[in-house]
Amino acid sequence: MSSNRAVAYIKPGMVEVRNTDFPTLELQDGPGVAPQNVGRKCRHGVILKVLATNICGSDQHMVRGRTTAPEGLVLGHEITGEVVERGPDVEFIDVGDVVSVPFNIACGRCRNCKQRNTGICLNVNPARPGAAYGYVDMGGWVGGQAEYVMVPYADFNLLRFPDADQAREKLLDLTMLSDIFPTGFHGAVTAGAGVGSTVYVAGAGPVGLAAAASAHLLGAAVVIVGDLNAERLAQARAFGCETVDVSRGPVEEQIAEILGVPEVDAAVDAVGFEARAHGPDAGEASATVLNSVMGLTRAGGALGIPGLYVTDDPGGVDDDARSGTLKVRLGLGWAKSLSFTTGQCPVMRYHRGLMMAILHERVHIAKAVNATVIDLEDAPRGYAEFDQGAARKYVLDPSGALTGVRPV
């Protein structure tokens, strides 16, 4: 085996499926690879045949030109695969295992990893804490929107499914474990969603829908999803959510129509830095969602913020936005004693429990996010349709493993 097909970022608005090198257990030089990581040997790693890999909203930020991603960067941090080769230092993962790959790359050895804060591992990215596959400024680990990918620290990182045949049958649900399901769940948990709670989720993209499904799983009494996109709001209603259209007036007033009061117990920002101001034909205003959820969350409540915020945004609307400096009403949040949780979801904190919920049919996450399978070669179309607001979670099928698989 010497060839590989992969999805690469070319320029704003353009991705391309290219021939690329077959992965090895050593990090090679290439687009976006941190110079200090070039030549890093991964005897602790494995090579995966990719069974499913998903297009993420975070990928879209790069493809829109809203980051400093370099040309040729191989994309993809949502990976499910079969082990086809293992390094000499791997002890507990075997060839033939079907596994989920957390999008966080974590060494398992540093202080943060030992505290289960795997989203901010100290040893995998020379530039800053935390790393991910196929993402700008995250260490340069090659992405998994490909036929094959290398995964380091396999014994620590990988979630092995207990029955490979069962995993293949439920692959469309299980592929959500690499990112959006734990990320949405993290947003709901850190917002304080629980039995009998009222929850507002800002954003009806895949992460927002995953957060809404997670709030239901956690026992919320009412889950309200807000967005501008009618098709995505309809998808939220399809699995029992209430919805508000933020282009049609103040969110608090619409929440009051549903709950009788203009506030909720818990709120999740699943939008991030490309937020638009509320109202018809509103332009971009990065802090809109943060300020909105502070206003509509009850005093003493909490905000989960899985939506992505960046330090460098070349397409920002002003100098502050271009450096990730937002005009947030911190005084309001302080006065209401609100709690905030930001940053990458530490996937390993949640993924085994969520796997069990899927395997025992306590949740149907692929249906909730409208998982839609397309061929790897169709990735450019998937990116374009997702960018236009399609109410779908695009799942790429590099190896034919998803033929005939449907949400359950």
NULUM-567301 format. One record per residue (C-alpha): residue number from 1; x, y, z; residue in one letter. Coordinates in Angstrom, 3 decimals. Each point is the difference from the previous one (the first is absolute). Last residue first. Example, Ala and Ser with C-alpha at 12.3 -4.5 7.8 and 13.67 -1.06 7.14 Angstrom:
(rec 2 (13.670 -1.060 7.140) "S") (rec 1 (-1.370 -3.440 0.660) "A") 
END
This chain:
(rec 408 (-31.231 3.758 13.708) "V") (rec 407 (1.661 2.200 -2.633) "P") (rec 406 (0.775 -1.894 -3.227) "R") (rec 405 (2.825 -2.261 -1.143) "V") (rec 404 (-0.532 -1.375 -3.525) "G") (rec 403 (3.522 0.822 -1.149) "T") (rec 402 (1.695 1.614 2.990) "L") (rec 401 (3.146 -2.149 -0.107) "A") (rec 400 (0.630 0.959 -3.623) "G") (rec 399 (3.598 1.027 0.711) "S") (rec 398 (0.113 3.807 -0.057) "P") (rec 397 (-3.589 0.613 1.171) "D") (rec 396 (-0.332 3.674 0.948) "L") (rec 395 (-2.680 1.015 2.496) "V") (rec 394 (-1.785 3.305 -0.604) "Y") (rec 393 (-2.106 1.201 2.916) "K") (rec 392 (-3.069 1.527 -1.590) "R") (rec 391 (-2.229 3.047 0.227) "A") (rec 390 (1.624 1.601 -3.048) "A") (rec 389 (1.098 3.555 0.786) "G") (rec 388 (1.827 1.096 -3.154) "Q") (rec 387 (3.322 -0.947 1.567) "D") (rec 386 (-1.313 -3.533 0.479) "F") (rec 385 (-0.870 -0.159 -3.695) "E") (rec 384 (3.457 1.168 -1.055) "A") (rec 383 (1.860 -2.270 2.410) "Y") (rec 382 (-2.038 -3.003 -1.093) "G") (rec 381 (0.597 0.788 -3.655) "R") (rec 380 (3.754 0.197 0.576) "P") (rec 379 (-0.169 -3.301 1.945) "A") (rec 378 (-1.513 -1.936 -2.904) "D") (rec 377 (3.187 -2.025 -0.560) "E") (rec 376 (-0.269 -1.279 3.575) "L") (rec 375 (-3.415 -1.397 -0.860) "D") (rec 374 (-3.088 1.400 1.732) "I") (rec 373 (-1.981 -1.070 3.077) "V") (rec 372 (-2.540 2.340 1.602) "T") (rec 371 (-0.434 0.175 3.780) "A") (rec 370 (-3.145 1.980 0.864) "N") (rec 369 (1.372 1.365 3.292) "V") (rec 368 (-2.720 -1.580 2.140) "A") (rec 367 (-0.190 -3.104 -2.180) "K") (rec 366 (3.719 -0.681 0.434) "A") (rec 365 (-0.321 0.626 3.762) "I") (rec 364 (-2.530 -2.683 0.741) "H") (rec 363 (0.200 -0.256 3.805) "V") (rec 362 (-0.723 -2.671 2.575) "R") (rec 361 (0.484 -2.624 -2.670) "E") (rec 360 (2.193 -2.377 2.034) "H") (rec 359 (2.942 0.441 -2.365) "L") (rec 358 (-0.599 3.758 -0.170) "I") (rec 357 (-0.197 0.544 3.782) "A") (rec 356 (3.034 -2.250 0.418) "M") (rec 355 (1.973 2.118 -2.448) "M") (rec 354 (-1.099 3.117 1.899) "L") (rec 353 (1.470 -1.456 3.173) "G") (rec 352 (3.249 -0.860 -1.774) "R") (rec 351 (0.246 3.416 -1.667) "H") (rec 350 (-0.440 2.267 2.997) "Y") (rec 349 (3.239 0.984 1.712) "R") (rec 348 (1.948 -1.234 -3.022) "M") (rec 347 (-1.418 2.830 -2.090) "V") (rec 346 (1.526 2.812 2.052) "P") (rec 345 (-2.119 2.631 -1.795) "C") (rec 344 (2.158 2.792 -1.310) "Q") (rec 343 (-0.303 3.320 1.786) "G") (rec 342 (-2.554 1.891 2.058) "T") (rec 341 (-1.981 -0.450 3.211) "T") (rec 340 (-1.728 3.036 1.484) "F") (rec 339 (-1.784 0.392 3.347) "S") (rec 338 (-2.511 2.795 0.538) "L") (rec 337 (-0.100 2.021 3.196) "S") (rec 336 (-2.685 2.314 -1.479) "K") (rec 335 (2.050 3.162 0.629) "A") (rec 334 (3.110 -1.680 -1.426) "W") (rec 333 (-1.760 -1.034 -3.196) "G") (rec 332 (-1.397 3.481 -0.441) "L") (rec 331 (3.393 1.584 0.663) "G") (rec 330 (1.560 -2.378 -2.494) "L") (rec 329 (-2.066 1.519 -2.776) "R") (rec 328 (2.294 -1.329 -2.737) "V") (rec 327 (1.533 2.284 -2.585) "K") (rec 326 (2.250 -2.573 -1.639) "L") (rec 325 (3.756 -0.118 -0.534) "T") (rec 324 (0.679 -3.000 -2.255) "G") (rec 323 (2.844 1.782 -1.794) "S") (rec 322 (-1.932 0.616 -3.222) "R") (rec 321 (-3.086 0.833 2.049) "A") (rec 320 (1.791 2.903 1.669) "D") (rec 319 (1.335 1.345 -3.284) "D") (rec 318 (-3.447 -0.057 -1.621) "D") (rec 317 (-2.425 -2.304 -1.845) "V") (rec 316 (2.241 -3.044 0.379) "G") (rec 315 (1.088 -1.768 -3.174) "G") (rec 314 (3.630 -0.515 1.015) "P") (rec 313 (-1.133 -1.550 3.300) "D") (rec 312 (2.868 -0.691 2.403) "D") (rec 311 (-0.558 -0.812 3.685) "T") (rec 310 (-2.994 -2.239 -0.637) "V") (rec 309 (-3.413 -0.719 1.521) "Y") (rec 308 (-1.747 -3.300 -0.737) "L") (rec 307 (-3.454 -0.772 1.422) "G") (rec 306 (0.308 -2.436 2.920) "P") (rec 305 (-1.065 2.751 2.427) "I") (rec 304 (-2.030 -1.440 2.878) "G") (rec 303 (-1.584 2.818 1.965) "L") (rec 302 (-1.109 -0.270 3.615) "A") (rec 301 (-2.751 1.154 2.310) "G") (rec 300 (0.231 2.050 3.177) "G") (rec 299 (-2.299 2.668 -1.379) "A") (rec 298 (-2.150 -1.525 -2.727) "R") (rec 297 (1.354 -0.220 -3.531) "T") (rec 296 (-1.616 2.338 -2.565) "L") (rec 295 (2.414 2.911 0.171) "G") (rec 294 (3.174 -2.033 0.184) "M") (rec 293 (-1.274 -2.036 -2.944) "V") (rec 292 (-0.404 3.136 -2.102) "S") (rec 291 (3.382 1.464 0.859) "N") (rec 290 (1.793 -3.181 -1.014) "L") (rec 289 (-2.148 -0.329 -3.116) "V") (rec 288 (0.671 3.515 -1.240) "T") (rec 287 (3.730 0.096 0.759) "A") (rec 286 (1.157 -0.593 -3.582) "S") (rec 285 (-2.219 2.513 -1.763) "A") (rec 284 (-0.607 -0.994 -3.621) "E") (rec 283 (-2.769 1.793 -1.853) "G") (rec 282 (-3.730 -0.013 0.608) "A") (rec 281 (-2.373 -0.508 -2.926) "D") (rec 280 (-2.933 -0.495 2.395) "P") (rec 279 (0.830 0.142 3.710) "G") (rec 278 (2.709 -1.405 2.240) "H") (rec 277 (3.626 0.859 -0.717) "A") (rec 276 (1.939 -2.711 -1.736) "R") (rec 275 (2.391 -2.414 1.652) "A") (rec 274 (3.210 -0.981 -1.816) "E") (rec 273 (1.878 -0.214 3.309) "F") (rec 272 (-1.872 -2.883 1.553) "G") (rec 271 (-3.407 -1.513 -0.725) "V") (rec 270 (-0.643 -2.802 2.493) "A") (rec 269 (-0.440 2.351 2.952) "D") (rec 268 (-1.853 -2.091 2.598) "V") (rec 267 (-2.402 1.340 2.615) "A") (rec 266 (-1.284 -1.271 3.356) "A") (rec 265 (-2.849 0.823 2.380) "D") (rec 264 (-2.002 1.966 -2.543) "V") (rec 263 (-1.385 3.520 -0.164) "E") (rec 262 (-2.880 2.082 -1.343) "P") (rec 261 (-2.734 -1.657 2.122) "V") (rec 260 (-3.215 -1.676 -1.155) "G") (rec 259 (2.033 -2.855 -1.439) "L") (rec 258 (-0.832 0.064 -3.723) "I") (rec 257 (-1.214 3.576 -0.499) "E") (rec 256 (2.643 1.154 2.471) "A") (rec 255 (2.679 -1.602 -2.184) "I") (rec 254 (-1.253 2.045 -2.958) "Q") (rec 253 (0.190 3.183 2.067) "E") (rec 252 (3.505 -0.856 1.238) "E") (rec 251 (1.182 -0.631 -3.578) "V") (rec 250 (-0.879 3.527 -1.066) "P") (rec 249 (-1.541 0.230 -3.473) "G") (rec 248 (-0.528 -2.102 -3.078) "R") (rec 247 (3.545 -0.557 -1.284) "S") (rec 246 (0.795 -2.102 3.074) "V") (rec 245 (-2.473 -2.657 -1.103) "D") (rec 244 (-0.895 -1.894 3.163) "V") (rec 243 (-0.410 -3.745 0.341) "T") (rec 242 (-1.479 -2.646 2.303) "E") (rec 241 (1.796 -3.311 -0.210) "C") (rec 240 (-1.622 -3.398 -0.405) "G") (rec 239 (2.050 -1.931 -2.519) "F") (rec 238 (-1.364 1.482 -3.236) "A") (rec 237 (-0.201 3.448 1.610) "R") (rec 236 (3.776 0.302 -0.242) "A") (rec 235 (-0.093 -0.988 -3.691) "Q") (rec 234 (-2.638 2.659 -0.620) "A") (rec 233 (2.326 2.565 1.575) "L") (rec 232 (2.720 -1.119 -2.428) "R") (rec 231 (-2.302 0.511 -2.970) "E") (rec 230 (-1.117 3.418 1.265) "A") (rec 229 (3.556 1.323 0.394) "N") (rec 228 (0.246 3.047 2.279) "L") (rec 227 (0.594 -2.032 3.166) "D") (rec 226 (-1.236 -0.671 3.526) "G") (rec 225 (-0.585 -3.386 1.638) "V") (rec 224 (-2.210 -0.450 3.068) "I") (rec 223 (0.247 -3.106 2.181) "V") (rec 222 (-2.721 -0.514 2.611) "V") (rec 221 (-0.098 -2.441 2.918) "A") (rec 220 (3.685 -0.865 -0.154) "A") (rec 219 (0.827 -3.583 0.962) "G") (rec 218 (3.685 -0.389 -0.890) "L") (rec 217 (-0.879 -1.845 -3.217) "L") (rec 216 (-2.257 2.904 -0.976) "H") (rec 215 (2.865 2.417 0.618) "A") (rec 214 (2.218 -2.252 -2.112) "S") (rec 213 (-2.441 0.130 -2.919) "A") (rec 212 (0.114 3.807 0.240) "A") (rec 211 (3.802 0.006 0.168) "A") (rec 210 (0.155 -2.292 -3.033) "A") (rec 209 (-2.351 2.364 -1.842) "L") (rec 208 (2.268 2.907 0.900) "G") (rec 207 (3.070 -1.934 -1.112) "V") (rec 206 (-1.668 -0.948 -3.314) "P") (rec 205 (-1.214 3.531 -0.782) "G") (rec 204 (-3.035 1.293 1.847) "A") (rec 203 (1.722 2.871 1.821) "G") (rec 202 (-0.706 1.458 3.425) "A") (rec 201 (-1.190 -2.778 2.302) "V") (rec 200 (-2.403 1.029 2.769) "Y") (rec 199 (-0.647 -2.421 2.857) "V") (rec 198 (-2.768 -0.322 2.567) "T") (rec 197 (0.808 -2.453 2.773) "S") (rec 196 (-2.171 -2.836 1.291) "G") (rec 195 (2.830 -2.512 0.286) "V") (rec 194 (3.269 1.568 -1.044) "G") (rec 193 (1.650 2.645 -2.141) "A") (rec 192 (2.648 1.850 2.006) "G") (rec 191 (1.605 1.974 -2.815) "A") (rec 190 (3.134 -2.114 0.439) "T") (rec 189 (-2.025 -3.145 -0.650) "V") (rec 188 (-1.794 1.395 -3.059) "A") (rec 187 (3.167 1.315 -1.633) "G") (rec 186 (1.874 -3.204 0.821) "H") (rec 185 (-2.831 -2.007 -1.581) "F") (rec 184 (0.247 2.084 -3.154) "G") (rec 183 (3.749 -0.592 -0.123) "T") (rec 182 (-0.387 -3.684 0.878) "P") (rec 181 (-2.490 -0.402 -2.874) "F") (rec 180 (1.866 2.288 -2.393) "I") (rec 179 (3.489 -1.416 0.302) "D") (rec 178 (1.224 -3.568 -0.474) "S") (rec 177 (-3.204 -1.489 1.401) "L") (rec 176 (-2.072 1.031 -3.054) "M") (rec 175 (1.461 -2.945 -1.948) "T") (rec 174 (-1.896 -2.300 2.372) "L") (rec 173 (-3.379 1.032 -1.385) "D") (rec 172 (0.800 -0.712 -3.643) "L") (rec 171 (2.038 -3.044 1.002) "L") (rec 170 (-2.862 -1.809 1.709) "K") (rec 169 (0.224 -3.154 -2.142) "E") (rec 168 (3.793 0.340 -0.246) "R") (rec 167 (0.235 0.251 3.777) "A") (rec 166 (-2.095 -3.134 0.431) "Q") (rec 165 (2.449 -1.895 -2.216) "D") (rec 164 (3.007 1.383 1.880) "A") (rec 163 (-1.346 -0.927 3.430) "D") (rec 162 (1.478 1.768 3.051) "P") (rec 161 (0.727 3.249 -1.845) "F") (rec 160 (3.511 1.209 0.711) "R") (rec 159 (0.308 3.611 1.121) "L") (rec 158 (3.423 1.197 -1.078) "L") (rec 157 (2.073 2.648 1.711) "N") (rec 156 (1.958 -1.765 2.720) "F") (rec 155 (1.032 -3.227 -1.707) "D") (rec 154 (0.377 1.857 -3.294) "A") (rec 153 (2.464 2.653 1.078) "Y") (rec 152 (0.163 1.200 -3.616) "P") (rec 151 (-2.662 -0.493 -2.720) "V") (rec 150 (1.138 -0.333 -3.629) "M") (rec 149 (-2.588 0.350 -2.762) "V") (rec 148 (-1.290 -1.996 -2.966) "Y") (rec 147 (-2.697 0.529 -2.640) "E") (rec 146 (-0.192 3.695 0.728) "A") (rec 145 (-1.949 2.644 1.834) "Q") (rec 144 (2.262 -0.948 2.919) "G") (rec 143 (2.280 2.982 0.377) "G") (rec 142 (3.778 0.023 0.362) "V") (rec 141 (1.324 1.217 3.349) "W") (rec 140 (1.237 3.550 -0.575) "G") (rec 139 (0.274 1.004 3.644) "G") (rec 138 (-3.365 1.660 0.434) "M") (rec 137 (0.748 3.321 -1.701) "D") (rec 136 (-2.447 -0.787 -2.831) "V") (rec 135 (-1.863 -3.277 0.233) "Y") (rec 134 (0.396 -3.358 -1.705) "G") (rec 133 (0.111 -2.088 3.160) "Y") (rec 132 (-0.167 1.774 3.339) "A") (rec 131 (2.351 1.444 2.602) "A") (rec 130 (-0.166 1.608 3.429) "G") (rec 129 (2.241 2.293 2.006) "P") (rec 128 (1.867 2.525 -2.149) "R") (rec 127 (2.640 0.270 -2.729) "A") (rec 126 (1.979 -3.235 0.481) "P") (rec 125 (-3.143 -2.131 -0.335) "N") (rec 124 (-0.097 -3.551 1.337) "V") (rec 123 (1.530 0.247 3.482) "N") (rec 122 (-2.163 2.302 2.126) "L") (rec 121 (-3.388 -1.593 -0.594) "C") (rec 120 (-2.736 2.638 0.061) "I") (rec 119 (-3.015 -1.870 -1.344) "G") (rec 118 (1.020 -3.016 2.065) "T") (rec 117 (-1.040 1.618 3.262) "N") (rec 116 (-0.461 -3.393 1.652) "R") (rec 115 (2.179 1.042 3.000) "Q") (rec 114 (2.700 -2.404 -1.169) "K") (rec 113 (-0.233 1.606 -3.431) "C") (rec 112 (0.564 3.433 1.521) "N") (rec 111 (3.053 -1.036 2.015) "R") (rec 110 (1.675 -1.695 -2.941) "C") (rec 109 (0.160 -3.716 -0.779) "R") (rec 108 (-3.130 -0.917 -1.933) "G") (rec 107 (1.506 1.508 -3.169) "C") (rec 106 (-3.171 1.589 -1.313) "A") (rec 105 (-1.253 0.795 -3.479) "I") (rec 104 (-3.490 1.464 0.299) "N") (rec 103 (-2.248 -1.102 -2.871) "F") (rec 102 (-0.727 -3.158 1.944) "P") (rec 101 (0.492 -3.005 -2.300) "V") (rec 100 (-2.669 -2.701 0.057) "S") (rec 99 (1.128 -3.570 -0.533) "V") (rec 98 (-0.579 -3.203 -1.918) "V") (rec 97 (2.677 -2.536 0.949) "D") (rec 96 (1.404 -2.038 -2.884) "G") (rec 95 (3.660 0.421 0.977) "V") (rec 94 (0.122 0.145 3.782) "D") (rec 93 (-0.100 2.735 2.639) "I") (rec 92 (1.299 -0.921 3.462) "F") (rec 91 (3.790 0.089 -0.202) "E") (rec 90 (1.155 2.578 -2.542) "V") (rec 89 (3.770 0.568 0.281) "D") (rec 88 (0.884 -1.826 -3.232) "P") (rec 87 (-2.414 2.113 -2.042) "G") (rec 86 (-3.243 -1.363 -1.320) "R") (rec 85 (-1.243 -0.610 -3.521) "E") (rec 84 (-3.448 -0.530 -1.530) "V") (rec 83 (-2.150 1.355 2.831) "V") (rec 82 (-3.557 0.644 -1.160) "E") (rec 81 (-1.427 3.496 0.018) "G") (rec 80 (-2.102 2.817 1.369) "T") (rec 79 (1.241 3.556 -0.486) "I") (rec 78 (-1.299 3.517 0.640) "E") (rec 77 (3.111 2.204 -0.293) "H") (rec 76 (0.086 0.537 -3.754) "G") (rec 75 (1.998 2.147 -2.357) "L") (rec 74 (3.268 -0.492 -1.861) "V") (rec 73 (1.676 3.436 -0.150) "L") (rec 72 (0.972 0.630 -3.623) "G") (rec 71 (-0.147 3.782 0.158) "E") (rec 70 (0.672 1.318 3.486) "P") (rec 69 (-2.666 0.625 2.683) "A") (rec 68 (0.232 3.559 1.383) "T") (rec 67 (-3.659 0.075 0.991) "T") (rec 66 (-3.247 1.439 -1.364) "R") (rec 65 (0.687 -1.029 -3.577) "G") (rec 64 (-3.420 -1.582 -0.471) "R") (rec 63 (1.711 -3.395 -0.123) "V") (rec 62 (1.551 0.592 3.405) "M") (rec 61 (-3.286 0.922 1.691) "H") (rec 60 (-1.614 -2.906 -1.861) "Q") (rec 59 (2.303 -2.498 1.678) "D") (rec 58 (-1.347 1.199 3.347) "S") (rec 57 (-3.506 -0.643 -1.299) "G") (rec 56 (1.021 -3.616 -0.404) "C") (rec 55 (0.078 -2.297 -3.026) "I") (rec 54 (0.079 -3.583 1.213) "N") (rec 53 (2.203 -3.051 -0.325) "T") (rec 52 (-1.199 -3.588 -0.227) "A") (rec 51 (1.757 -3.338 -0.561) "L") (rec 50 (3.556 1.364 -0.134) "V") (rec 49 (2.614 -2.734 -0.269) "K") (rec 48 (2.051 0.842 3.040) "L") (rec 47 (3.749 0.027 0.539) "I") (rec 46 (1.059 -0.307 3.630) "V") (rec 45 (2.169 1.942 2.434) "G") (rec 44 (2.229 -0.639 3.025) "H") (rec 43 (3.088 -0.341 -2.205) "R") (rec 42 (-0.884 3.541 -1.033) "C") (rec 41 (3.259 1.652 -1.073) "K") (rec 40 (0.017 3.784 -0.314) "R") (rec 39 (1.847 0.776 -3.210) "G") (rec 38 (-1.615 3.411 -0.388) "V") (rec 37 (-1.637 0.977 3.295) "N") (rec 36 (2.299 2.942 0.756) "Q") (rec 35 (-0.772 1.434 -3.436) "P") (rec 34 (-3.741 0.010 0.795) "A") (rec 33 (-1.758 -1.702 -2.878) "V") (rec 32 (-2.360 2.405 -1.770) "G") (rec 31 (0.649 -1.241 -3.515) "P") (rec 30 (2.540 -2.832 0.029) "G") (rec 29 (2.992 -1.463 1.790) "D") (rec 28 (-0.449 -3.582 1.131) "Q") (rec 27 (-1.283 -1.286 3.337) "L") (rec 26 (1.344 -3.532 0.455) "E") (rec 25 (-2.030 -3.177 0.280) "L") (rec 24 (-0.755 0.144 -3.699) "T") (rec 23 (-2.957 1.258 -1.984) "P") (rec 22 (-0.473 -0.772 -3.710) "F") (rec 21 (0.995 3.113 -1.873) "D") (rec 20 (-2.565 2.130 -1.796) "T") (rec 19 (-2.229 -0.180 -3.032) "N") (rec 18 (-2.410 2.894 0.132) "R") (rec 17 (-3.646 0.799 0.704) "V") (rec 16 (-0.349 3.768 -0.288) "E") (rec 15 (-1.354 2.763 2.206) "V") (rec 14 (-0.952 3.503 -1.080) "M") (rec 13 (-1.883 2.918 1.541) "G") (rec 12 (3.095 1.756 1.289) "P") (rec 11 (3.040 -1.784 -1.434) "K") (rec 10 (1.214 -3.571 -0.457) "I") (rec 9 (-1.086 -1.945 3.095) "Y") (rec 8 (0.690 -3.689 -0.551) "A") (rec 7 (-2.270 -3.067 0.023) "V") (rec 6 (1.969 -3.251 -0.145) "A") (rec 5 (0.731 -2.958 -2.250) "R") (rec 4 (2.818 -2.369 0.967) "N") (rec 3 (2.695 -1.896 -1.826) "S") (rec 2 (2.821 -2.360 1.003) "S") (rec 1 (-1.576 -3.268 1.114) "M") 
END
